[in-house]
Amino acid sequence: MKYLMISRLLSLSLSMYSLINISPANALGLVKMSGSIIETACAIDVGSRDQTINMGSLSLSDIRRDGQGPVHPFVIKLVNCVLERQNPNQPNWQYFRVTFDGAHQHGLFSVNGQAKGVGLQIQRNDGGEIIVPGQALSAQTLTQGSRDLAYELRLVANHTPLVSGQYYSQLSFKLDYE
């Protein structure tokens, strides 16, 4: 009788252990996906899509004295540009415009965090246009192949009281083709 009881108890324990181990193997999951297929003149290089720029540390006295911090260059690389459209009834691609967007005030992109009295400014690397948040840059001629779009990012005083601290910002860009 004692042997039978131990045997059943061991059998019950093994069954429970097996059920516990089998359960996770039978777990269900769900993956949601969405996307779209669009006609575009160029692809954006994978390394250019999501960039992180370390702005480093800058003293309040430097901002007070210079009104801005050092330049931090960055590049958006266009690849596989084609001029011909899929629909032969539409004209070929000729131009593109870049628009940078994000939270902004005083004509600068806003920063979040403890730092105050500053914003971010983007300018074309060739000393050209200063980007106005949400407004498209002037049209540029589209060329076949690859192309680097070079910009400069800097921290600029926004004429409100300066407060030291950490800051961060998130900006987006889009390309429109004509």
C-alpha positions in Angstrom: 0.0 0.0 0.0 2.8 2.3 0.9 4.6 1.5 -2.4 1.4 2.2 -4.4 0.9 5.6 -2.7 4.5 6.7 -3.4 4.2 5.5 -7.0 1.0 7.5 -7.5 2.4 10.5 -5.8 5.5 10.3 -8.0 3.4 9.8 -11.1 1.2 12.8 -10.2 4.3 15.0 -9.6 5.8 14.0 -12.9 2.5 14.8 -14.7 2.3 18.2 -13.0 5.9 18.9 -13.9 5.3 17.9 -17.5 2.3 20.2 -17.7 4.2 23.1 -16.3 7.0 22.5 -18.8 4.7 22.0 -21.8 2.6 25.1 -21.2 5.2 27.7 -22.4 5.8 25.7 -25.5 2.2 26.0 -26.4 2.0 29.8 -25.7 0.6 31.9 -28.5 1.9 35.2 -29.7 0.9 38.0 -32.1 2.8 40.1 -34.5 1.1 43.2 -36.0 2.6 44.7 -39.1 1.6 47.5 -41.4 3.2 49.3 -44.3 2.7 50.8 -47.7 4.2 50.7 -51.1 4.7 54.1 -52.6 6.3 55.5 -55.7 9.3 57.6 -54.9 12.3 58.9 -56.8 14.9 57.9 -54.2 15.4 55.6 -51.2 16.9 56.9 -48.0 20.0 55.0 -46.9 19.2 52.9 -43.8 22.0 54.7 -41.8 20.4 58.1 -42.6 16.8 57.2 -41.4 17.4 57.3 -37.7 20.4 59.3 -36.5 21.5 60.2 -33.0 23.7 63.3 -32.7 25.6 63.8 -29.5 25.7 67.5 -28.9 28.2 67.2 -26.0 28.5 69.6 -23.1 28.5 73.4 -23.5 28.9 76.0 -20.7 26.3 78.7 -20.1 29.1 81.3 -20.4 29.8 80.1 -24.0 26.2 80.4 -25.0 25.9 83.9 -23.4 29.1 85.0 -25.1 28.6 83.4 -28.6 24.8 83.1 -28.7 25.3 79.5 -30.0 27.2 76.3 -29.7 29.5 74.5 -32.1 28.3 73.0 -35.4 27.5 69.3 -35.5 27.3 68.1 -39.1 25.0 65.3 -40.3 24.1 63.8 -43.6 21.0 62.3 -45.2 22.0 60.0 -48.0 19.7 59.4 -50.9 20.3 56.2 -52.8 19.0 54.5 -56.0 17.5 57.8 -57.3 15.7 57.4 -60.6 14.2 60.1 -62.8 11.6 58.0 -64.7 8.2 57.4 -63.1 6.3 54.1 -63.3 3.4 55.7 -65.0 4.5 56.9 -68.4 1.6 59.4 -68.5 3.2 61.4 -65.7 6.3 63.6 -66.1 9.7 62.4 -64.9 10.9 63.4 -61.4 12.9 66.6 -61.6 13.1 68.2 -58.2 12.8 67.4 -54.5 12.2 69.5 -51.3 13.3 68.6 -47.8 11.2 69.6 -44.8 12.3 69.3 -41.2 9.7 69.3 -38.5 9.3 68.9 -34.8 8.2 71.0 -31.8 9.4 74.6 -32.2 9.2 78.1 -30.9 11.0 81.3 -31.6 12.0 80.0 -35.0 14.0 77.2 -33.5 13.4 73.5 -32.8 12.5 73.1 -29.1 14.5 71.1 -26.6 13.0 69.1 -23.8 14.6 68.5 -20.4 16.0 70.7 -17.7 18.0 73.1 -20.0 16.1 76.3 -20.9 16.8 79.3 -23.0 18.1 77.4 -26.1 16.7 75.7 -29.2 18.2 73.8 -32.2 18.9 75.4 -35.5 19.6 73.4 -38.7 21.3 75.0 -41.7 22.4 73.5 -45.1 26.1 72.6 -45.0 26.9 74.9 -47.9 26.2 77.9 -45.8 22.8 78.1 -47.4 19.4 78.2 -46.1 18.6 78.1 -42.4 15.7 75.7 -41.9 12.4 77.0 -40.6 10.6 74.3 -38.7 7.8 72.8 -40.8 8.6 74.8 -44.0 10.1 73.1 -47.1 13.5 74.1 -48.3 13.8 75.5 -51.8 13.6 72.9 -54.6 16.8 71.1 -55.5 17.4 69.4 -58.8 17.1 65.6 -58.6 19.9 63.5 -60.1 20.2 59.9 -61.0 22.1 57.6 -58.5 23.1 58.6 -55.0 23.4 62.0 -53.3 24.4 63.3 -49.9 22.3 66.1 -48.3 24.6 67.7 -45.8 23.4 69.8 -42.9 24.7 71.5 -39.7 23.0 71.4 -36.3 23.8 73.8 -33.5 22.4 74.9 -30.2 21.3 78.5 -30.2 20.1 80.9 -27.5 16.4 81.7 -27.9 16.4 85.0 -26.0 14.7 83.6 -22.9 16.6 83.1 -19.6 19.3 80.4 -19.7 19.1 77.4 -17.4 21.7 74.7 -17.3 20.7 71.0 -17.5 20.3 68.0 -19.7 18.2 68.3 -22.9 17.0 66.3 -25.8 14.9 66.7 -28.9 13.4 64.6 -31.7 13.1 66.0 -35.2 11.7 64.4 -38.4 12.4 65.1 -42.0 10.5 64.3 -45.2 11.3 64.5 -48.9 8.7 65.6 -51.5 9.4 64.9 -55.1 8.1 66.9 -58.1 
